[in-house]
């Protein structure tokens, strides 16, 4: 168990490195090893891990339709909280995990895996419902695949 007073960006990066989880430092820790990329912020003052990501809504979306989708996702999915920022045209997923008693590294890895999985499911629902943009189509011989990080999206 990691002492809560020692947890910072470097601690989280070490957990990711030890598990061979690809990541970068881009305005927070940007994790690229799961099916859907996301950021991790460490709020040391409040002792919280904040995991978040977003996906773009379709252009000229009826805001009421999107808010209904957000409400549906918040009522039907565990763990994540969802929100829509109309001014950016983005659908967000958040998870806040307290670590005031410490962190167990395998548990952190499981949280990250679950976060990406749940958000991926919700994005697919949003695409099917016509409120979120389609996923990019990349083929293995497409040069842009290298930028997508082993078929992850974001």
DSSP file (Angstrom, degrees, kcal/mol; ACC not computed):
  #  RESIDUE AA STRUCTURE BP1 BP2  ACC     N-H-->O    O-->H-N    N-H-->O    O-->H-N    TCO  KAPPA ALPHA  PHI   PSI    X-CA   Y-CA   Z-CA
    1    1 A X              0   0    0      0, 0.0     2,-0.4     0, 0.0   103,-0.2   0.000 360.0 360.0 360.0 131.5    0.0    0.0    0.0
    2    2 A X  B     -A  103   0A   0    101,-3.5   101,-1.2     1,-0.1     2,-0.1  -0.695 360.0-113.5 -86.7 133.7    1.4    3.4   -1.0
    3    3 A X    >   -     0   0    0     -2,-0.4     3,-1.9    99,-0.2     4,-0.3  -0.434  20.8-131.7 -63.1 132.5    1.4    6.1    1.7
    4    4 A X  G >  S+     0   0    0      1,-0.3     3,-0.9     2,-0.2    -1,-0.1   0.780 104.5  60.9 -60.4 -26.7   -1.1    8.9    0.7
    5    5 A X  G 3  S+     0   0    0      1,-0.2    -1,-0.3    95,-0.1    -2,-0.1   0.589 103.0  51.2 -77.4  -8.8    1.6   11.6    1.4
    6    6 A X  G <  S+     0   0    0     -3,-1.9     2,-0.5     2,-0.0    -1,-0.2   0.411  83.2 111.2-104.1   0.6    3.9   10.1   -1.2
    7    7 A X    <   +     0   0    0     -3,-0.9     2,-0.2    -4,-0.3    40,-0.1  -0.653  36.4 127.1 -86.8 124.8    1.4   10.0   -4.1
    8    8 A X  S  > S-     0   0    0     -2,-0.5     4,-2.0    35,-0.0     3,-0.3  -0.840  75.5 -68.9-153.1-172.3    2.1   12.4   -6.9
    9    9 A X  H  > S+     0   0    0     -2,-0.2     4,-2.7     1,-0.2     5,-0.2   0.896 130.9  53.4 -56.0 -41.2    2.4   12.4  -10.7
   10   10 A X  H  > S+     0   0    0      1,-0.2     4,-2.2     2,-0.2    -1,-0.2   0.879 106.2  52.7 -64.1 -37.3    5.7   10.5  -10.4
   11   11 A X  H  > S+     0   0    0     -3,-0.3     4,-2.1     2,-0.2    -1,-0.2   0.933 111.8  45.5 -62.0 -46.1    4.1    7.8   -8.3
   12   12 A X  H  X S+     0   0    0     -4,-2.0     4,-2.4     1,-0.2    -2,-0.2   0.907 111.3  52.4 -66.0 -41.6    1.4    7.2  -10.8
   13   13 A X  H  X S+     0   0    0     -4,-2.7     4,-3.1     1,-0.2    -1,-0.2   0.892 108.4  51.7 -60.2 -39.1    3.9    7.2  -13.7
   14   14 A X  H  X S+     0   0    0     -4,-2.2     4,-2.9     2,-0.2    -2,-0.2   0.913 108.2  50.8 -64.4 -42.7    5.9    4.6  -11.8
   15   15 A X  H  X S+     0   0    0     -4,-2.1     4,-1.1     2,-0.2    -2,-0.2   0.936 114.3  44.8 -58.3 -46.0    2.8    2.4  -11.4
   16   16 A X  H  <>S+     0   0    0     -4,-2.4     5,-3.0     2,-0.2     3,-0.3   0.915 113.5  49.6 -65.4 -43.8    2.2    2.7  -15.1
   17   17 A X  H ><5S+     0   0    0     -4,-3.1     3,-1.6     1,-0.2    -2,-0.2   0.918 108.2  53.0 -61.4 -44.0    5.8    2.1  -16.0
   18   18 A X  H 3<5S+     0   0    0     -4,-2.9    -1,-0.2     1,-0.3    -2,-0.2   0.770 113.0  44.6 -63.9 -25.4    6.0   -1.0  -13.8
   19   19 A X  T 3<5S-     0   0    0     -4,-1.1    -1,-0.3    -3,-0.3    -2,-0.2   0.329 114.0-118.2 -98.2   5.9    2.9   -2.4  -15.6
   20   20 A X  T < 5 +     0   0    0     -3,-1.6     2,-0.6     1,-0.2    -3,-0.2   0.880  57.6 159.2  57.2  41.4    4.2   -1.4  -19.0
   21   21 A X      < -     0   0    0     -5,-3.0    -1,-0.2    -6,-0.1     2,-0.1  -0.859  40.8-124.9 -96.4 120.7    1.3    0.9  -19.6
   22   22 A X        +     0   0    0     -2,-0.6    10,-2.0    -3,-0.1    11,-0.9  -0.402  45.0 150.2 -68.5 137.9    2.1    3.5  -22.3
   23   23 A X  E     -B   31   0B   0      8,-0.3     2,-0.3     9,-0.2     8,-0.2  -0.983  27.5-157.5-160.6 164.2    1.6    7.1  -21.2
   24   24 A X  E     -B   30   0B   0      6,-2.3     6,-3.2    -2,-0.3     2,-0.8  -0.881  29.9-112.1-137.1 167.9    2.9   10.6  -21.8
   25   25 A X  E     +B   29   0B   0     -2,-0.3     2,-0.4     4,-0.2     4,-0.2  -0.868  51.6 148.7-108.1  99.5    2.8   13.8  -19.8
   26   26 A X  S    S-     0   0    0      2,-2.0    -2,-0.1    -2,-0.8     3,-0.0  -0.781  85.5 -38.7-131.5  85.3    0.4   16.2  -21.6
   27   27 A X  S    S-     0   0    0     -2,-0.4     2,-0.3     3,-0.0    -2,-0.1   0.901 138.8  -6.8  63.4  39.5   -1.3   18.5  -19.2
   28   28 A X  S    S-     0   0    0     11,-0.1    -2,-2.0     2,-0.1     2,-0.7  -0.720 117.8 -45.7 125.4 180.0   -1.6   15.6  -16.8
   29   29 A X  E     -BC  25  40B   0     11,-2.4    11,-2.3    -2,-0.3     2,-0.7  -0.771  56.5-156.6 -86.8 118.6   -0.7   12.0  -17.3
   30   30 A X  E     -BC  24  39B   0     -6,-3.2    -6,-2.3    -2,-0.7     2,-0.5  -0.869   5.5-155.1-102.4 112.4   -2.1   10.9  -20.7
   31   31 A X  E     +BC  23  38B   0      7,-3.2     7,-1.6    -2,-0.7    -8,-0.3  -0.758  21.4 168.6 -94.8 126.8   -2.6    7.2  -20.8
   32   32 A X        +     0   0    0    -10,-2.0    -9,-0.2    -2,-0.5   120,-0.1   0.268  54.0  87.3-120.1   9.4   -2.6    5.6  -24.3
   33   33 A X  S    S+     0   0    0    -11,-0.9     2,-0.2     3,-0.1    -1,-0.1   0.546  76.5  71.6 -92.8  -6.8   -2.4    1.9  -23.6
   34   34 A X  S    S-     0   0    0    -12,-0.2   119,-0.2     2,-0.1    79,-0.1  -0.557  99.0 -95.1-104.4 170.3   -6.1    1.1  -23.3
   35   35 A X  S    S+     0   0    0     -2,-0.2   118,-1.3     1,-0.2     2,-0.4   0.763 116.5  35.2 -58.1 -24.8   -8.8    1.0  -26.0
   36   36 A X  B    S-g  153   0C   0    116,-0.2   118,-0.2   118,-0.1    -1,-0.2  -0.986  88.6-129.4-132.6 124.1   -9.8    4.7  -25.2
   37   37 A X        +     0   0    0    116,-2.6     2,-0.3    -2,-0.4    -5,-0.2  -0.299  34.0 167.2 -70.9 153.8   -7.1    7.2  -24.1
   38   38 A X  E     -C   31   0B   0     -7,-1.6    -7,-3.2    15,-0.1     2,-0.3  -0.971  29.5-112.6-158.8 168.4   -7.6    9.3  -21.0
   39   39 A X  E     -CD  30  52B   0     13,-3.0    13,-2.1    -2,-0.3     2,-0.4  -0.787  15.6-155.6-107.7 152.7   -5.8   11.7  -18.6
   40   40 A X  E     -CD  29  51B   0    -11,-2.3   -11,-2.4    -2,-0.3     2,-0.4  -0.997  10.7-172.9-125.2 125.5   -5.0   11.2  -14.9
   41   41 A X  E     - D   0  50B   0      9,-2.9     9,-3.0    -2,-0.4     2,-0.6  -0.930  15.0-144.7-113.0 143.5   -4.6   14.2  -12.6
   42   42 A X  E     - D   0  49B   0     -2,-0.4     2,-1.0     7,-0.2     7,-0.2  -0.940   6.5-163.4-108.4 115.4   -3.3   13.9   -9.0
   43   43 A X  E  >> + D   0  48B   0      5,-3.1     5,-1.9    -2,-0.6     4,-1.1  -0.809  10.7 179.8 -96.8  93.8   -5.0   16.4   -6.7
   44   44 A X  T  45S+     0   0    0     -2,-1.0    -1,-0.2     1,-0.2   -37,-0.1   0.813  75.3  57.3 -68.8 -30.7   -2.5   16.2   -3.8
   45   45 A X  T  45S+     0   0    0      1,-0.2    -1,-0.2    -3,-0.1    -2,-0.1   0.938 120.5  27.5 -65.9 -46.4   -4.4   18.7   -1.6
   46   46 A X  T  45S-     0   0    0      2,-0.1    -1,-0.2    -3,-0.0    -2,-0.2   0.467 107.1-124.3 -93.8  -2.2   -7.7   16.8   -1.7
   47   47 A X  T  <5 +     0   0    0     -4,-1.1    52,-2.6     1,-0.2     2,-0.4   0.972  60.9 141.5  55.6  60.5   -5.9   13.4   -2.1
   48   48 A X  E   < -DE  43  98B   0     -5,-1.9    -5,-3.1    50,-0.2     2,-0.5  -0.987  49.5-145.7-132.4 139.8   -7.8   12.5   -5.3
   49   49 A X  E     -DE  42  97B   0     48,-2.9    48,-3.0    -2,-0.4     2,-0.6  -0.920  22.0-161.3 -94.2 129.2   -7.0   10.7   -8.5
   50   50 A X  E     -DE  41  96B   0     -9,-3.0    -9,-2.9    -2,-0.5     2,-0.5  -0.959   7.5-173.5-117.1 117.0   -9.1   12.3  -11.2
   51   51 A X  E     +DE  40  95B   0     44,-3.2    44,-2.3    -2,-0.6     2,-0.3  -0.921  18.0 155.6-110.3 130.7   -9.4   10.3  -14.4
   52   52 A X  E     +DE  39  94B   0    -13,-2.1   -13,-3.0    -2,-0.5     2,-0.3  -0.992  15.7 163.1-154.7 159.4  -11.1   11.9  -17.4
   53   53 A X  E     - E   0  93B   0     40,-1.8    40,-2.3    -2,-0.3     2,-0.3  -0.934  16.7-147.4-159.8 178.5  -11.5   11.9  -21.1
   54   54 A X  E     - E   0  92B   0     -2,-0.3     2,-0.3    38,-0.2    38,-0.2  -0.971   5.1-155.7-150.7 165.5  -13.9   13.2  -23.8
   55   55 A X  E     - E   0  91B   0     36,-2.3    36,-3.3    -2,-0.3     2,-0.2  -0.987  33.0-104.7-142.0 147.4  -15.4   12.5  -27.2
   56   56 A X  E     - E   0  90B   0     -2,-0.3    77,-2.5    34,-0.2    34,-0.2  -0.475  27.9-133.5 -77.1 139.3  -16.8   15.0  -29.7
   57   57 A X  B     -H  132   0D   0     32,-3.1    75,-0.3    75,-0.2     3,-0.1  -0.416  38.4 -86.3 -78.2 162.3  -20.5   15.3  -30.2
   58   58 A X    >   -     0   0    0     73,-1.8     3,-0.8     1,-0.1    -1,-0.1  -0.382  54.8 -94.0 -66.9 151.4  -21.9   15.4  -33.7
   59   59 A X  T 3  S+     0   0    0      1,-0.2    -1,-0.1    -3,-0.1    30,-0.0  -0.341 107.1  14.0 -65.8 147.9  -22.0   18.9  -35.3
   60   60 A X  T 3  S+     0   0    0      1,-0.2    -1,-0.2    -3,-0.1     2,-0.2   0.862  90.1 178.2  54.7  40.9  -25.3   20.8  -35.0
   61   61 A X    <   -     0   0    0     -3,-0.8     2,-0.7     1,-0.1    -1,-0.2  -0.477  37.8-112.9 -74.6 140.6  -26.5   18.5  -32.3
   62   62 A X     >  -     0   0    0     -2,-0.2     4,-1.7     1,-0.2     3,-0.5  -0.670  26.6-147.6 -70.4 115.6  -29.8   19.0  -30.6
   63   63 A X  H  > S+     0   0    0     -2,-0.7     4,-2.6     1,-0.3     5,-0.2   0.835  94.6  57.1 -60.7 -34.5  -28.6   19.9  -27.1
   64   64 A X  H  > S+     0   0    0      1,-0.2     4,-2.2     2,-0.2    -1,-0.3   0.905 105.1  51.7 -63.3 -40.6  -31.7   18.3  -25.5
   65   65 A X  H  > S+     0   0    0     -3,-0.5     4,-2.0     1,-0.2    -1,-0.2   0.906 111.4  47.6 -61.7 -40.8  -30.9   15.0  -27.2
   66   66 A X  H  X S+     0   0    0     -4,-1.7     4,-2.7     2,-0.2    -2,-0.2   0.918 110.1  51.0 -67.8 -42.5  -27.4   15.1  -25.8
   67   67 A X  H  X S+     0   0    0     -4,-2.6     4,-2.5     1,-0.2    -1,-0.2   0.870 109.0  52.0 -63.9 -35.4  -28.5   16.0  -22.3
   68   68 A X  H  X S+     0   0    0     -4,-2.2     4,-2.6     2,-0.2    -1,-0.2   0.912 110.1  49.1 -63.5 -41.7  -30.9   13.0  -22.4
   69   69 A X  H  X S+     0   0    0     -4,-2.0     4,-2.8     2,-0.2    -2,-0.2   0.923 110.3  50.4 -63.4 -43.9  -28.0   10.8  -23.5
   70   70 A X  H  X S+     0   0    0     -4,-2.7     4,-2.6     2,-0.2    -2,-0.2   0.932 111.8  47.9 -59.1 -46.7  -25.9   12.2  -20.6
   71   71 A X  H  X S+     0   0    0     -4,-2.5     4,-1.8     1,-0.2    -1,-0.2   0.913 111.5  50.3 -61.4 -42.8  -28.7   11.5  -18.1
   72   72 A X  H  X S+     0   0    0     -4,-2.6     4,-1.9     2,-0.2    -2,-0.2   0.932 111.7  47.8 -60.5 -45.8  -29.2    8.0  -19.5
   73   73 A X  H  X S+     0   0    0     -4,-2.8     4,-1.9     1,-0.2    -2,-0.2   0.912 111.2  50.6 -63.0 -42.4  -25.4    7.3  -19.2
   74   74 A X  H  < S+     0   0    0     -4,-2.6    -1,-0.2     1,-0.2    -2,-0.2   0.829 115.4  43.3 -65.2 -30.9  -25.3    8.6  -15.7
   75   75 A X  H  < S+     0   0    0     -4,-1.8    -1,-0.2    -5,-0.2    -2,-0.2   0.745 121.3  37.6 -84.9 -23.9  -28.2    6.4  -14.7
   76   76 A X  H  < S+     0   0    0     -4,-1.9     2,-0.4    -5,-0.2    -2,-0.2   0.608 103.8  68.5-108.4 -12.6  -27.2    3.2  -16.4
   77   77 A X     <  -     0   0    0     -4,-1.9     2,-0.2    -5,-0.2    41,-0.0  -0.858  69.7-132.8-113.7 145.0  -23.4    3.0  -16.1
   78   78 A X  S    S+     0   0    0     -2,-0.4     2,-2.3     1,-0.1    -2,-0.1  -0.502  75.0   6.3 -87.4 160.0  -21.3    2.4  -12.9
   79   79 A X  S    S+     0   0    0     -2,-0.2    17,-0.3    39,-0.0    -1,-0.1  -0.345 103.0  84.4  77.1 -60.2  -18.3    4.4  -11.8
   80   80 A X        -     0   0    0     -2,-2.3     2,-0.4    15,-0.1    15,-0.2  -0.377  60.7-147.2 -81.6 153.7  -18.1    7.2  -14.3
   81   81 A X  E     -F   94   0B   0     13,-2.6    13,-2.7    -2,-0.1     2,-0.3  -0.951  19.4-151.7-112.1 140.4  -19.9   10.6  -14.2
   82   82 A X  E     +F   93   0B   0     -2,-0.4     2,-0.3    11,-0.2    11,-0.2  -0.849  17.7 170.5-117.4 149.7  -20.8   12.0  -17.6
   83   83 A X  E     -F   92   0B   0      9,-1.8     9,-3.3    -2,-0.3     2,-0.4  -0.976  22.6-138.6-151.1 159.8  -21.2   15.6  -18.7
   84   84 A X  E     -F   91   0B   0     -2,-0.3     2,-0.7     7,-0.2     7,-0.2  -0.991   4.9-161.4-125.3 129.8  -21.7   17.6  -21.9
   85   85 A X  E >>> -F   90   0B   0      5,-2.7     5,-1.7    -2,-0.4     4,-1.5  -0.889   5.6-170.6-110.6 100.1  -20.0   21.0  -22.6
   86   86 A X  T 345S+     0   0    0     -2,-0.7    -1,-0.2     1,-0.3     3,-0.1   0.855  81.9  60.8 -59.8 -38.5  -22.0   22.6  -25.3
   87   87 A X  T 345S+     0   0    0      1,-0.2    -1,-0.3     2,-0.1    -2,-0.0   0.771 117.4  31.7 -64.2 -23.9  -19.5   25.4  -25.9
   88   88 A X  T <45S-     0   0    0     -3,-1.1    -1,-0.2     2,-0.2    -2,-0.2   0.551 103.0-128.8-103.9 -13.4  -16.8   22.8  -26.8
   89   89 A X  T  <5 +     0   0    0     -4,-1.5   -32,-3.1     1,-0.2     2,-0.4   0.860  62.2 138.2  66.2  35.6  -19.2   20.2  -28.3
   90   90 A X  E   < -EF  56  85B   0     -5,-1.7    -5,-2.7   -34,-0.2     2,-0.5  -0.917  50.3-148.3-123.6 142.9  -17.7   17.5  -26.1
   91   91 A X  E     -EF  55  84B   0    -36,-3.3   -36,-2.3    -2,-0.4     2,-0.3  -0.927  27.9-159.3-102.7 123.7  -19.0   14.7  -24.1
   92   92 A X  E     -EF  54  83B   0     -9,-3.3    -9,-1.8    -2,-0.5     2,-0.4  -0.784  15.1-160.9-110.9 148.4  -16.9   14.0  -21.0
   93   93 A X  E     -EF  53  82B   0    -40,-2.3   -40,-1.8    -2,-0.3     2,-0.3  -0.996  17.2-178.0-123.4 134.9  -16.4   11.1  -18.7
   94   94 A X  E     -EF  52  81B   0    -13,-2.7   -13,-2.6    -2,-0.4     2,-0.3  -0.950  14.6-177.1-131.2 148.3  -14.9   11.5  -15.2
   95   95 A X  E     -E   51   0B   0    -44,-2.3   -44,-3.2    -2,-0.3     2,-0.5  -0.955   8.7-163.6-142.2 130.8  -14.0    9.3  -12.3
   96   96 A X  E     -E   50   0B   0     -2,-0.3     2,-0.5   -17,-0.3   -46,-0.2  -0.963   6.8-172.1-116.6 122.5  -12.7   10.6   -9.0
   97   97 A X  E     -E   49   0B   0    -48,-3.0   -48,-2.9    -2,-0.5     2,-0.1  -0.953  15.8-139.7-119.5 116.7  -10.9    8.2   -6.7
   98   98 A X  E     -E   48   0B   0     -2,-0.5   -50,-0.2   -50,-0.2   -51,-0.1  -0.452  18.1-179.1 -72.6 145.6   -9.9    9.2   -3.1
   99   99 A X    >   +     0   0    0    -52,-2.6     3,-1.5   -53,-0.2   -51,-0.1  -0.022  37.3 128.4-131.1  31.8   -6.6    8.0   -1.8
  100  100 A X  T 3  S+     0   0    0    -53,-0.4   -96,-0.2     1,-0.3     3,-0.1   0.693  83.6  40.8 -64.4 -17.9   -6.6    9.5    1.7
  101  101 A X  T 3  S-     0   0    0      1,-0.4    -1,-0.3    -3,-0.1     2,-0.2   0.375 126.7 -93.3-106.5   2.0   -5.8    6.1    3.1
  102  102 A X    <   -     0   0    0     -3,-1.5    -1,-0.4   -99,-0.1     2,-0.4  -0.577  37.8 -87.3 117.1 179.9   -3.3    5.2    0.4
  103  103 A X  B     -A    2   0A   0   -101,-1.2  -101,-3.5    -2,-0.2     2,-0.6  -0.989  15.2-148.6-133.0 141.5   -3.2    3.4   -3.0
  104  104 A X    >>  -     0   0    0     -2,-0.4     4,-1.7  -103,-0.2     3,-1.3  -0.948  20.5-142.1-105.7 111.5   -2.8   -0.2   -3.9
  105  105 A X  H 3> S+     0   0    0     -2,-0.6     4,-2.1     1,-0.3     5,-0.2   0.819  97.9  52.4 -49.8 -43.7   -1.1   -0.2   -7.3
  106  106 A X  H 3> S+     0   0    0      1,-0.2     4,-1.9     2,-0.2    -1,-0.3   0.871 108.8  52.4 -61.5 -32.4   -3.0   -3.3   -8.8
  107  107 A X  H <> S+     0   0    0     -3,-1.3     4,-2.4     2,-0.2    -1,-0.2   0.900 106.3  52.9 -67.4 -40.0   -6.2   -1.6   -7.8
  108  108 A X  H  X S+     0   0    0     -4,-1.7     4,-2.2     1,-0.2    -2,-0.2   0.927 108.8  50.1 -59.7 -45.1   -5.2    1.6   -9.7
  109  109 A X  H  X S+     0   0    0     -4,-2.1     4,-2.1     1,-0.2    -1,-0.2   0.885 110.2  49.8 -62.4 -39.3   -4.5   -0.5  -12.8
  110  110 A X  H  X S+     0   0    0     -4,-1.9     4,-2.6     2,-0.2    -1,-0.2   0.897 108.8  52.9 -66.5 -40.2   -7.9   -2.1  -12.5
  111  111 A X  H  X S+     0   0    0     -4,-2.4     4,-2.8     2,-0.2    -2,-0.2   0.918 109.8  48.5 -58.9 -44.1   -9.6    1.3  -12.1
  112  112 A X  H  X S+     0   0    0     -4,-2.2     4,-2.2     2,-0.2     5,-0.2   0.910 111.6  48.8 -64.8 -42.8   -7.9    2.5  -15.3
  113  113 A X  H  X S+     0   0    0     -4,-2.1     4,-2.1     1,-0.2    -1,-0.2   0.927 114.1  45.9 -61.7 -45.4   -8.9   -0.6  -17.2
  114  114 A X  H  X S+     0   0    0     -4,-2.6     4,-2.8     2,-0.2     5,-0.3   0.898 109.4  55.3 -66.1 -41.4  -12.5   -0.2  -16.1
  115  115 A X  H  X S+     0   0    0     -4,-2.8     4,-2.5     1,-0.2     5,-0.2   0.953 111.0  44.0 -56.2 -51.9  -12.6    3.5  -16.8
  116  116 A X  H  X S+     0   0    0     -4,-2.2     4,-2.4     1,-0.2    -1,-0.2   0.896 113.9  51.2 -61.7 -41.2  -11.6    3.0  -20.4
  117  117 A X  H  X S+     0   0    0     -4,-2.1     4,-2.2    -5,-0.2    -1,-0.2   0.929 111.9  45.0 -63.5 -47.4  -13.9    0.1  -20.9
  118  118 A X  H  X S+     0   0    0     -4,-2.8     4,-2.3     2,-0.2    -2,-0.2   0.929 114.4  48.6 -64.6 -44.9  -17.0    1.9  -19.5
  119  119 A X  H  X S+     0   0    0     -4,-2.5     4,-2.6    -5,-0.3    -1,-0.2   0.907 109.7  52.8 -63.9 -40.0  -16.3    5.0  -21.5
  120  120 A X  H  X S+     0   0    0     -4,-2.4     4,-2.2    -5,-0.2    -1,-0.2   0.929 109.3  49.4 -58.9 -46.2  -15.7    3.0  -24.7
  121  121 A X  H  X S+     0   0    0     -4,-2.2     4,-2.0     1,-0.2    -1,-0.2   0.915 112.1  48.0 -59.1 -44.1  -19.1    1.3  -24.2
  122  122 A X  H  X S+     0   0    0     -4,-2.3     4,-2.6     2,-0.2    -1,-0.2   0.892 109.2  52.9 -67.6 -39.6  -20.9    4.7  -23.7
  123  123 A X  H  X S+     0   0    0     -4,-2.6     4,-2.5     2,-0.2    -1,-0.2   0.923 108.4  50.7 -61.2 -43.1  -19.2    6.2  -26.8
  124  124 A X  H  X S+     0   0    0     -4,-2.2     4,-2.4     1,-0.2    -1,-0.2   0.898 110.6  49.5 -61.5 -39.6  -20.4    3.3  -28.9
  125  125 A X  H  X S+     0   0    0     -4,-2.0     4,-2.0     1,-0.2    -2,-0.2   0.913 111.0  50.0 -63.1 -42.2  -24.0    3.8  -27.5
  126  126 A X  H  <>S+     0   0    0     -4,-2.6     5,-2.4     2,-0.2     6,-1.5   0.866 110.3  49.2 -65.7 -37.0  -23.7    7.5  -28.3
  127  127 A X  H ><5S+     0   0    0     -4,-2.5     3,-1.4     4,-0.2    -1,-0.2   0.941 112.1  48.1 -65.4 -47.4  -22.6    6.8  -31.8
  128  128 A X  H 3<5S+     0   0    0     -4,-2.4    -2,-0.2     1,-0.3    -1,-0.2   0.842 111.3  51.9 -61.7 -32.9  -25.4    4.4  -32.3
  129  129 A X  T 3<5S-     0   0    0     -4,-2.0    -1,-0.3    -5,-0.2    -2,-0.2   0.480 114.4-118.1 -83.5  -2.5  -27.8    7.0  -30.9
  130  130 A X  T < 5S+     0   0    0     -3,-1.4    -3,-0.2    -4,-0.3    -2,-0.1   0.656  89.3 100.6  79.3  16.3  -26.6    9.7  -33.3
  131  131 A X  S   <S+     0   0    0     -5,-2.4   -73,-1.8    -6,-0.2     2,-0.3   0.646  72.6  55.6-106.9 -18.2  -25.2   12.1  -30.6
  132  132 A X  B    S-H   57   0D   0     -6,-1.5   -75,-0.2   -75,-0.3    -2,-0.2  -0.883  88.8-102.3-117.6 149.0  -21.5   11.3  -30.8
  133  133 A X        -     0   0    0    -77,-2.5    -6,-0.1    -2,-0.3   -75,-0.1  -0.258  44.9 -96.1 -65.2 151.8  -19.1   11.4  -33.7
  134  134 A X        -     0   0    0      1,-0.1     2,-0.1    -7,-0.1    -1,-0.1  -0.269  42.1-102.6 -62.1 152.0  -18.1    8.2  -35.4
  135  135 A X        -     0   0    0      1,-0.1    -1,-0.1    -3,-0.1     2,-0.1  -0.484  46.7 -96.4 -69.9 148.4  -14.8    6.6  -34.4
  136  136 A X        -     0   0    0     -2,-0.1     2,-0.7     1,-0.1    -1,-0.1  -0.392  33.3-129.9 -66.4 145.1  -12.0    7.2  -36.9
  137  137 A X        +     0   0    0     -3,-0.1     2,-0.4    -2,-0.1    -1,-0.1  -0.874  33.8 172.3-101.0 115.1  -11.5    4.3  -39.3
  138  138 A X        -     0   0    0     -2,-0.7     2,-0.2     7,-0.0     5,-0.0  -0.975  16.8-154.5-122.2 132.4   -7.8    3.3  -39.5
  139  139 A X    >   -     0   0    0     -2,-0.4     3,-1.7     1,-0.1     6,-0.3  -0.670  31.9-109.4 -99.4 162.4   -6.5    0.3  -41.3
  140  140 A X  T 3  S+     0   0    0      1,-0.3    -1,-0.1    -2,-0.2     5,-0.0   0.806 120.7  45.8 -61.1 -29.8   -3.3   -1.5  -40.4
  141  141 A X  T 3  S+     0   0    0      4,-0.0     2,-0.4     3,-0.0    -1,-0.3   0.351  86.7 110.9 -97.1   8.6   -1.6   -0.1  -43.5
  142  142 A X    X   -     0   0    0     -3,-1.7     3,-1.8     1,-0.1     4,-0.3  -0.692  67.8-140.1 -79.7 128.7   -2.8    3.4  -43.0
  143  143 A X  T >  S+     0   0    0     -2,-0.4     3,-1.0     1,-0.3     4,-0.3   0.775  99.3  65.0 -61.9 -25.8    0.1    5.7  -42.1
  144  144 A X  T >> S+     0   0    0      1,-0.2     3,-1.0     2,-0.2     4,-0.7   0.649  79.7  82.6 -73.5 -12.4   -2.2    7.5  -39.5
  145  145 A X  H X> S+     0   0    0     -3,-1.8     3,-1.0    -6,-0.3     4,-0.7   0.850  81.7  62.7 -59.2 -34.0   -2.4    4.3  -37.5
  146  146 A X  H X4 S+     0   0    0     -3,-1.0     3,-0.5    -4,-0.3    -1,-0.3   0.841 102.5  50.4 -60.8 -32.5    0.9    5.2  -35.9
  147  147 A X  H <4 S+     0   0    0     -3,-1.0    -1,-0.3    -4,-0.3    -2,-0.2   0.647 101.1  63.4 -79.2 -14.8   -0.6    8.3  -34.4
  148  148 A X  H <X S-     0   0    0     -3,-1.0     4,-0.8    -4,-0.7    -1,-0.2   0.614 105.8-123.4 -88.3 -12.4   -3.6    6.4  -33.0
  149  149 A X  T X< S-     0   0    0     -4,-0.7     3,-0.6    -3,-0.5    -3,-0.1   0.995  73.4 -33.6  72.7  65.3   -1.4    4.3  -30.6
  150  150 A X  T 34 S-     0   0    0     -5,-0.5    -1,-0.1     1,-0.2     3,-0.1   0.914 121.8 -49.0  58.3  46.0   -2.2    0.7  -31.4
  151  151 A X  T 34 S+     0   0    0     -6,-0.4    -1,-0.2     1,-0.2     2,-0.2   0.692 100.1 139.4  67.6  22.5   -5.8    1.4  -32.4
  152  152 A X    <<  -     0   0    0     -4,-0.8     2,-0.4    -3,-0.6    -1,-0.2  -0.578  41.9-137.1 -84.3 161.9   -6.6    3.4  -29.3
  153  153 A X  B      g   36   0C   0   -118,-1.3  -116,-2.6    -2,-0.2  -119,-0.1  -0.903 360.0 360.0-125.0 152.2   -8.8    6.4  -29.8
  154  154 A X              0   0    0     -2,-0.4    -1,-0.1  -118,-0.2  -100,-0.1   0.176 360.0 360.0 157.6 360.0   -9.0    9.9  -28.6
